[in-house]
């Protein structure tokens, strides 16, 4: 999973990126500090793996991971090349989802590219640049399809969808707000348009607003109301607090620090949860003496395809999946005890894998 962090210059993008990836991207109080995208890989915390390691006396834990890309600050006119905009937009095209950082704090020591703080204006600036970029791509595709239609009348359905999408863009709305059928979405995804990508809006707040999740912050409220109109998620974080958490060495120290702030989880944890929800992802688990491991898959994926995430031979030669729910395994302590209770199942090729399934795949090639 690859998430692209975007936003106007100086909204806290690189500070947040540094904190959650500890990758040391440059962060400074001037626009275009980031030019080439910084990339950092973050392990997804999963407490279930620790318990499975104890149960199986495994040698190691292998967590699943998320790749974060810190994309340079976009400005008005980016779609026309302003502020190296074309290069930045092409970087966004490569990600699965967009993490849009929005400044929701006042600080006279941190300059704003537009001279004042306005969360909705900032969101609109970024979204319109993505829309303008999509319009250019769409116009070229419509011209090409219209010409090809003379020789192949079957392309009429594609042209209808293209015109439908263009009409939405011309209204200043992102493609992700559209109500499309499954087949229409399948086609739109092949176009790789920026405003069709799912978005998590990250409201970057001060420490005071973080404690109550930004409830009393008018800018956060505005972001939440806007996000609701396009079914996007909102995560409230303080990039500065995340930076302080990143400096702590152990998980115990991090938890103690969060408790002193009246928090139960870090901004990174909230962001990961939101990204899994937004992209429809779950994790199944494998366990043995060598390692315990989490594997990320799309919700609704069937057992053979899930096994294919481990190795293509498993999907090709799939026979059965020996499956038990994580909670049942932990409750009974061993696979043997769970089998005696009839909790271990042999599932076939039509089985839809569930989050937390502990699976041993049986295959033959």
N, C-alpha and C positions, 0 to 999 in steps of 0.2 A: 504494500500500500504506500503510495506516494502522495503527500500533502504539500501543497504550495502555499507558503505564507506571503500574503500580499497586503498592500495598504499604501496610503500616502506616505511620503517621507516623514520621518520623525514621529511616528505614532507608537513606536515601541516594538516594531517588527524584529529587528536584529537583537534587541535586548531579550525579547521572548525566545527567539531562536537559540541564542547563546545559552540561555538558562535551561531550556528543555533538552538540548542536545549536547551541551557542554563542548561545543565544537569550536568556540573561540572566534566566531565571525566578528568582523570589525563593527563597532557600534559607536556612532558619534553624532553630535548635535548639528548636523548640516545635511542638506538633501544630497541624494545620490552617493552616499557613503558606500552602499552596496551596488556594484555594477555586475560582476559575474555572480551567478547564484551560488550561495553556500549550501552544502548538502550535509545533513547529519542523520545518523540512524539511531533510533531510540528503541530499546527493548520494551515490550509491553508487559508491565507487571501483572502477574497472575499467581495469587497466593495458593491456588490449587496445586501448582507444580511443587511447591515446597512440601506439602503433605504427601504427595505421591512419591517424592524422592525418599522420604522417611519410610514409607510403606514398602518400597521396592529396594531400599538401600542402594539407590542408583548412584553412579559415579558423577553424573553431572545433570544440570538443568539447561535446556535450550528453549529460550523464550522466542515467541514470534516478534517481529519488528515492524516499525513504521519508519519510512524515510521522509524527513522534512526538508523542504527546499526553501531557502530564504531568498525570495525574489525581490529585486530592487524596487524602491518606492515608485509607484506610478503617479503621474501628474495629468492634469487636464491637457488633452492634445496628444496623449501617448499613442493613440491609434494612428496619428498622423506623423509619428516619429519624434514628438516632443520628449525631451529627457531620455533619449535612447529607448523610447517606448516600444518600438517594433521588436527589439531584442528581448525586452522584458515580457512582452505578450507571448512570444514564441516559447519562453520558458514555462509560462502558465499552461500552455497547450499540452505539456507532457505529464501533468499531474492528474491524479484520480479525483481529487476534491480540493477546494480552495479554502484556506483559513484566512479570512479577511479581518485583519486587526484594525479596530476602530478606537481612536483616542476618545476616552470619556473622562478625562481628568484635566484640571486646570493647573498650569505651572508656568509662570512667567519666565522661568529660566530655560524652558524648552520651546524653541521657535516652532511655529506652524507654517507650512508652506503657503497657506492662504491668509495668514495673519490673524486668524481667530479660530475658536473651537466650535465646531458644529458637526455633530456625529452624522446626522442624516445627509447633510451636504457632502461630507467626505465619502459616505457610502455611494451616493449618487454619482460622484465624480469617477470613482473606480468602475462602478457598474456600467455607466454610459460608455466608457472607453472600451470595455469588453464587448458591449453591444455594437458600437461603431465598427470594431474589428470584424465582428461576425457578419455585419451587413456587407462589408466588402467581399468577404469570402462567398457569402450567399449569392450576391449579384453575379459573380463569375460563374457559380455553379448553375444558376438559373439560365444564364445565357447559353452555357454549354448544353444543358439538358433540352432547352427549347430547340436548338439546332438538331440535336440527335433525335428528337421526337418525330421529325419528318420521316425518318427511316424506321423508327421503332415506336409504334403507338402505345406499347406497354409502359413506356416511361411517363405516361400521363399521370399515373398515381403518384410517382415521385415528384413530378412538377407541382402537383396539387399541394403536397406536404411542404415543399420548398416555399411556395407562395404563402402558405398558412403561417409558416415560421417567420417569413419576412414581414408579414403584417403585424405580428407581435412585436418584432424588433422596432418597427417604425413607430409603434406606440410608446417606445422607450421602456419596454418590459423585457426582462430576461427570459430566455427560452425555458429555464427550469420552472417558470410559473405556469407553463402551458398544460392543458389537460389533453394529453395525447393517448392514443391506444397503445397497446404493447408493441404492435407492429410498427406504428409510427415512431415510437421511441427508439426501436431497434435501428430504424433507418437514420434518424436524427443523430444517434450516437456515432454513426460512421462518418458524419461530417466533421466531428472533432471541434465543435464550436465552443467558445469560451464560456458564454453565458448559459450553456446547458449543464455545466458542471455543478454538482452540489456544493453548497457553501456552509461553512460554520463561521458565524460572526463572533469574533473574540472582542468583547468590550474590555479594554485596558483601563483599569480604574486605580485610584489611590488605595492605600492600605485601609483607610477608614471605611471606604465603600465596599471593600472586599468582604469584610466580616459579615455583612447582611446580604451578600450576593447582589449588591448594587440596587437594592429595592428603593432606596431614597434618592438615587441618582437619576435626574431627569433625562440625561443623555442615554443612559442604559435602558430606561423605559422606552425611549423613542426607538432604539435599536431593536428591542424585543418586539415592539408593535410592527415595525417594518418587516422583520424576519418572519413573523407570523403570516404575512401576506404572500410569502413565497415558500412556506413550509421549510424554512431553513432553521438551523439550530443556533442558539446563542450560548456562549460560555463566558462567564465573567472571571477575569484573572487580573492580577497585578503583576506586570512584567518585572517590576522592581523586586517584589516579594519572591517571585520565581527565581530571580538571580541570586537572592540571599539563600534560598533553599539549595540551589545548585552548589553552593560553596561548602555545604555540610557533607561530611564524609560517609556517615552511616545512615541506614534507614531509621534506626532508633532516634538519632539526632534530628532527622527530618520530621518524624512524627511528633517529637517533643516540641519542636519549633511551631508546627502547625497547631498543636494543642494550645500553646501560649497565645496564639492569634484567634482561638476559638474556631478553628477549621478542622475538618475531618479528612480532607484530601487536597492534594496540590492541584494547581491549574493544569499541569500536564496530565494527571489522572482524569480530570474532567474532560480534557480535550480528546484523549484517547477513547473514552466512553462515548463521547458525542460522535467521533468519526466512525466507530463501529456501528452505531445506531444509524447514522446518515447513509452509510454505504451498504447497510444490510449485511453485516459480517458477524460471524460467530467463530468460536474456537472449539475444535475437538482435541483430545489428548491421547498421546501414546506413552506407554510406560514399560520399563524393563530394567534389568540390572545395569545396563550401560548408560541409559539416559531416560529422562522424562522430558516430554516435549509438547508444546502447543502448536497447532497448525491452524492458520486462518483460512476460512472458506466463506463463500457466499451462503447466506441463509437459504435453505431450500435445496441445497446440493445433495445428491444421492451418494450412497456409499462408494460405488466404484470410482466416481469422479473425485470424491474426497481422498480416496486412496491414491489416486493419480497425483495428488499434490505431494505425496511422499516419493513416489516413483511411478513412472509410466507403466512399468511391468505389472504393478498392482491393479491398475485400471484395466489393462489389457487381459490379464489372466484371472480376474476377480472370481472368487468362488463364494465366500461368505465373509461377514464381518462379525467377529465375536465382540459384543457390545454390552457395556454396563454404564449406568449413570454414575457420574463422579460421586454424588452424595450417597448412593447405595454402597459403593465400594468403600468409602471412608467409614460409613456406619458399621459395616460388618468386618472391616479390618483386613480381610484377605479375599482373593478371588475364589478360593475354595469354599469359604464360608458363604460367600454371596451366591455361588452356584448351588449350594445346598438349599438356599432359600428360593431358588428359581429366578434370581435377578439378573443372571448373565444370559443374554439372548444371542442366537445366531441369526443375523439379519441378511437378507438377500439383496439383489441389485436394485430393487425399488425402494429400499429403506432410505428415508430422508434423515440425514444426520442432524442431531440436536446439539446445542451448546453444552459443553461439559461431558459429552460422551467420551468414555475411555474405550478405545477400539484396538483390537488385534485383527489385522487383515489376514485372511487366508486366500492364497492365490497360487496359480500354477501357469508357467509359460514354457 
